[in-house]
Amino acid sequence: MRTREDLLVEAGITMTKLKKVQKENDMLRGQVDMLQRESEYWEHQAKTLEVRKTKLEGQLALWKGTAP
């Protein structure tokens, strides 16, 4: 049978592990948030480049004299 002191030590160890897991969880959530912001940024950049590409293709067609 475990003593009260043994139970307190075990509870302390469990709390320490819990705090470590919570800290790691917070860190990972921060990384997820950062990756989502980066993803949104690069999606916006890709859309911007697609628009620029379309405009430049139109200008090139006009320059070549092959515009519709």
Residue pairs with C-beta under 8 A, 6 or more apart in sequence:
2 10
58 67
61 67
61 68
